[in-house]
Amino acid sequence: MSELARRSLVGAALIIATLVAATLGGYLFVTLVALAACVLFYEWRRIVQGWGLGWQVAGFVYALVPALALLWIRERSPVGIELLLWVFITTWSVDIGAYFAGRTIGGPKLAPAISPNKTWAGLIGGMIAAALFGGLWASLLELPRILLLLAAPFAVAAQLGDLFESWLKRRAGVKDSGTWLPGHGGALDRLDGLVVVATLTAAAMMAGWL
């Protein structure tokens, strides 16, 4: 099986499992989010081993805050499931758009010292995909119109989250955060963008924008 096929198969399985848990909500979604947070923290601790207590605390916050954000969005928003799915769609669109645009177009590197494979074309492709699909979802379900404006900036923030995780791994001298997900690496590799988008969306809710 090719790398792309394996990556696509695992990605599709993760998306289906996430959508089922998010739609059903309740303890199933809480359990999924808690499990993801625990794995994030475990992988973070492995990466920053020997870096000091501050990095351990930072990892706890890094795993906890987006977990609480996802639960807050799902349970506290009047359009909880719809907004939660917007978060997922926007994040997945960034990843998919950046991956295919980067591989198809190539061009100048975005941050070669941190992540040699990322390109400016990938960043722009991710922004366009997030704005298109996130905006389409928000429009179809008549979600707050500000989401049409937030999709592209959140895409940039997601890419920055990805670069931060890449910097952590480069400093630690590891290729992937784990080996749990064939074709994707670890949970930290797969969820670095979601961490940022979920947190920013919950912050927008608390600010009264949503």
Secondary structure as the mmCIF struct_conf table of DSSP 4:
data_model
#
loop_
_struct_conf.conf_type_id
_struct_conf.id
_struct_conf.beg_label_comp_id
_struct_conf.beg_label_asym_id
_struct_conf.beg_label_seq_id
_struct_conf.end_label_comp_id
_struct_conf.end_label_asym_id
_struct_conf.end_label_seq_id
HELX_RH_AL_P HELX_RH_AL_P1 GLU A 3 LEU A 24
HELX_RH_AL_P HELX_RH_AL_P2 GLY A 26 ILE A 47
TURN_TY1_P TURN_TY1_P1 VAL A 48 GLY A 50
BEND BEND1 TRP A 51 TRP A 51
HELX_RH_AL_P HELX_RH_AL_P3 LEU A 53 ARG A 76
BEND BEND2 SER A 77 SER A 77
TURN_TY1_P TURN_TY1_P2 PRO A 78 VAL A 79
HELX_RH_AL_P HELX_RH_AL_P4 GLY A 80 ILE A 105
BEND BEND3 PRO A 108 PRO A 108
STRN STRN1 LYS A 109 ALA A 111
TURN_TY1_P TURN_TY1_P3 PRO A 112 ILE A 114
STRN STRN2 SER A 115 THR A 119
HELX_RH_AL_P HELX_RH_AL_P5 TRP A 120 LEU A 140
TURN_TY1_P TURN_TY1_P4 LEU A 141 GLU A 142
TURN_TY1_P TURN_TY1_P5 ARG A 145 ARG A 145
HELX_RH_AL_P HELX_RH_AL_P6 ILE A 146 ALA A 172
TURN_TY1_P TURN_TY1_P6 GLY A 173 GLY A 173
BEND BEND4 LYS A 175 LYS A 175
BEND BEND5 SER A 177 SER A 177
BEND BEND6 THR A 179 TRP A 180
STRN STRN3 LEU A 181 LEU A 181
TURN_TY1_P TURN_TY1_P7 PRO A 182 HIS A 184
STRN STRN4 GLY A 185 GLY A 185
BEND BEND7 GLY A 186 GLY A 186
HELX_RH_AL_P HELX_RH_AL_P7 ALA A 187 MET A 206
TURN_TY1_P TURN_TY1_P8 ALA A 207 GLY A 208
#
